[in-house]
Amino acid sequence: MTTPDMHRPELVCPAGTPSALRTAVDAGADAVYCGLQGPTNARNFPGLNFTAQELRQAVAYAHGRGAKVLLAVNSFPPAGRTAEWKEAVDIGVAAGADAIIVADIGVAQYAARTHPGQRLHLSVQAGASSPEAIRFYCRAFDIKRVVLPRILTVKEISDLHSRIPCEIEAFIFGNIGMMAEGRCSLSSYVTGQSTNMDGVCSPAGDVHYSEDADGALVTKLGQFTIDRFARGESAGYPTVCKGRYCTKAKSGYYAFEEPVSLNLTRLLPDLMRAGVTALKIEGRQRSRAYVKAVVAAFRRAVDAYMAGREPGLDNLLALTEGHRETQGAFRSKAWR
Amino acid sequence: MQPAFRHAGSARPYPGAATVPGSSQPGRRYQDLPRRALEPVPLFLLRPLFAAIVAGVAGRHPELFGRLGPEGGKRILIDPVNLPFVLLLRPYRYRPSLTPHRRSEAVPHDARICGTFLTLLELIDGQVDSDALFFSRDLRVDGDTAAVVALRNALDDMEVPLADDIAGHAGPLSRPMRAALGRLRTFRSSHR
C-alpha cells in the first residue's frame, strides 16, 4: 500500500534500437537509456545501438511524449583511445540527451568540464556502493544520480540514501551476473574482450552453440564449454559467470551465479520508501517484444502501488534467463 | 565456415539432431502440416517469389543493411523445421538473395537459425523475444552467432513487421497473403 513516504519513481527502460526506444516510450517509460554504436557503452553487440542521427531523432520522439533519454557512455576507454568516448559525450549533449551515464573518471571529468550544464549519472559500471565513493563522484564531477551495483539490500540502500547528496537508481528487473560491475575480467580472460573496455561481455563472435546426440544444448565461449543444458532444460546466456564448473569439491555446479534473472516487483514499495528515485530495467540487448512486455508490466505495477492498490503481478517468467527469478542481494546477503 | 548443411529429409531437422525446436509447444500435432502441404511444390516455382521478396525488402528498407554492418556479408541458413525446404539468406547490401533449397542439398552457410515456421514468423513479427525463445529451446542457432545476432537486431528495428511489409507489397497476392498471415497469427495465439 502507498504511504506518505513513498516517492513516485522514474521508470528507466532499455532500448537497443530506435524502434525499441519508441516502444519503451509508448509502453510508459519515464526515461529510456541507450548507447551509440561502438565500444563506448556496455552493450556493444552486432546490429545494436544508435547512430548520432538516430539519437537526435530518438530524443525528439521521447521529448515529444514527455519522456527522457539517457545516453550510456559507460565503458572505460583504453589508453590512447579517449577521443571516441569524448566524441560520444559531445554527440549526446548535441542531441539533447537528458543525462549522460558515465563510469570512467576521465570521461566524467571531460563531460563535467566541457559541458558544465549537462546532467551526469554515475553508471553501475563505476561500481560505487559506499557513501564515501559516491560522495567523491558527486564532489568531483557534479554527479546527480548513482546507479547502484546489485549488491546492496533494500535496508542498505535506505541507509545510503540519507548519506549521499545525489539521487539513487536501482535495478529492478533483468540479467544479473557477478555484481562486480566494472571490475569483471572473466570475459576478457576467455575472449580478450570485456564489458569494461570493449562494451561487450561474451562477444557473439566467440559464442558457439551446438546440440549433441542426447539432445543437449552445448554452449561454448571461445575454447571453453560454458554449459550443457539437457534436453528440455531451460537455457541461459553463455557468460563465464553463469557457467557450470567441475572442481575437486563439486562437479557440474554453478560456481559463481546461476542462469536466473532479477525481478523485484514485490519489493517495489520497499524501494520506493527507501528513497530510490529511479527504477531501472536491464536489457538493451533484448527485443522490442521484451521491452514492450516488461515496461508495460512495471508501469502498471508502479502506478498501482502509487494509487494504493495491490498490482496484478504480471508473469514475466517466460522472459527470464533460465526461466527463473530472484530478488538477489536486495532481499538478503545470504543470496549466493 | 560451417560444414555443408545436409538434411536427411525426415522429421529430424539435421543429422545428429535429437530434438526439434518448438516440439514442446502447444499445437505441435499440427506442426507437420506445412511440410506435407508444401512437399509437392517444385522449388523452381518458389525461387522467383523469394527473389522478388528479398529485392523488395532491400529496396524499401536500405537501413537494414546499415544495421547489419560487416555481418551482412555472412550467409544465414533459415531452417523452418516443419517445412520441406530451407532458405539461404545472403543479406548482402548490393545483391541480397533468399533462395529455397531441398533438405537433401548441401548448402554452405555461416550460421543457421532453426525453429518451427510459426516460431520464425513470430520472431520476424516482433511478437516474441528471441532470447526467451532461446531460453525455452524453441529457437536454436549454430555457426556464426554474431551474424545471427546482427540479423535479429536489424529485423527487430523494423517498425512494420517484415511479414506485413512483404504482404503489403505483393501485388495481386497481397490480399491472400494477408488473409493467410491473419489465420496463422490467430492459430498461433490460440495455441500459445
Chai-1 contact restraints between the chains, C-beta under 6 A:
chainA,res_idxA,chainB,res_idxB,connection_type,confidence,min_distance_angstrom,max_distance_angstrom,comment,restraint_id
A,T17,B,D157,contact,1.0,0.0,6.0,A-B,restraint_1
A,S19,B,D157,contact,1.0,0.0,6.0,A-B,restraint_2
A,S19,B,E159,contact,1.0,0.0,6.0,A-B,restraint_3
A,F45,B,V149,contact,1.0,0.0,6.0,A-B,restraint_4
A,P46,B,E71,contact,1.0,0.0,6.0,A-B,restraint_5
A,P46,B,A146,contact,1.0,0.0,6.0,A-B,restraint_6
A,P46,B,V149,contact,1.0,0.0,6.0,A-B,restraint_7
A,P46,B,A150,contact,1.0,0.0,6.0,A-B,restraint_8
A,G47,B,R67,contact,1.0,0.0,6.0,A-B,restraint_9
A,G47,B,A150,contact,1.0,0.0,6.0,A-B,restraint_10
A,G47,B,N153,contact,1.0,0.0,6.0,A-B,restraint_11
A,G47,B,A154,contact,1.0,0.0,6.0,A-B,restraint_12
A,L48,B,N153,contact,1.0,0.0,6.0,A-B,restraint_13
A,A204,B,T145,contact,1.0,0.0,6.0,A-B,restraint_14
A,A204,B,A146,contact,1.0,0.0,6.0,A-B,restraint_15
A,A204,B,V149,contact,1.0,0.0,6.0,A-B,restraint_16
A,G205,B,A146,contact,1.0,0.0,6.0,A-B,restraint_17
A,V207,B,T145,contact,1.0,0.0,6.0,A-B,restraint_18
A,Y209,B,V141,contact,1.0,0.0,6.0,A-B,restraint_19
A,Y209,B,D142,contact,1.0,0.0,6.0,A-B,restraint_20
A,S210,B,D142,contact,1.0,0.0,6.0,A-B,restraint_21
A,E211,B,A17,contact,1.0,0.0,6.0,A-B,restraint_22
A,G215,B,A18,contact,1.0,0.0,6.0,A-B,restraint_23
A,G215,B,T19,contact,1.0,0.0,6.0,A-B,restraint_24
A,R231,B,T19,contact,1.0,0.0,6.0,A-B,restraint_25
A,S234,B,F135,contact,1.0,0.0,6.0,A-B,restraint_26
A,A235,B,F135,contact,1.0,0.0,6.0,A-B,restraint_27
A,R286,B,D129,contact,1.0,0.0,6.0,A-B,restraint_28
A,R286,B,D131,contact,1.0,0.0,6.0,A-B,restraint_29
A,S287,B,D129,contact,1.0,0.0,6.0,A-B,restraint_30
A,S287,B,S130,contact,1.0,0.0,6.0,A-B,restraint_31
A,S287,B,D156,contact,1.0,0.0,6.0,A-B,restraint_32
A,R288,B,G126,contact,1.0,0.0,6.0,A-B,restraint_33
A,R288,B,D156,contact,1.0,0.0,6.0,A-B,restraint_34
A,A289,B,G126,contact,1.0,0.0,6.0,A-B,restraint_35
A,A289,B,Q127,contact,1.0,0.0,6.0,A-B,restraint_36
A,A289,B,V128,contact,1.0,0.0,6.0,A-B,restraint_37
A,A289,B,D129,contact,1.0,0.0,6.0,A-B,restraint_38
A,Y290,B,D129,contact,1.0,0.0,6.0,A-B,restraint_39
A,A318,B,A132,contact,1.0,0.0,6.0,A-B,restraint_40
A,L319,B,D129,contact,1.0,0.0,6.0,A-B,restraint_41
A,L319,B,A132,contact,1.0,0.0,6.0,A-B,restraint_42
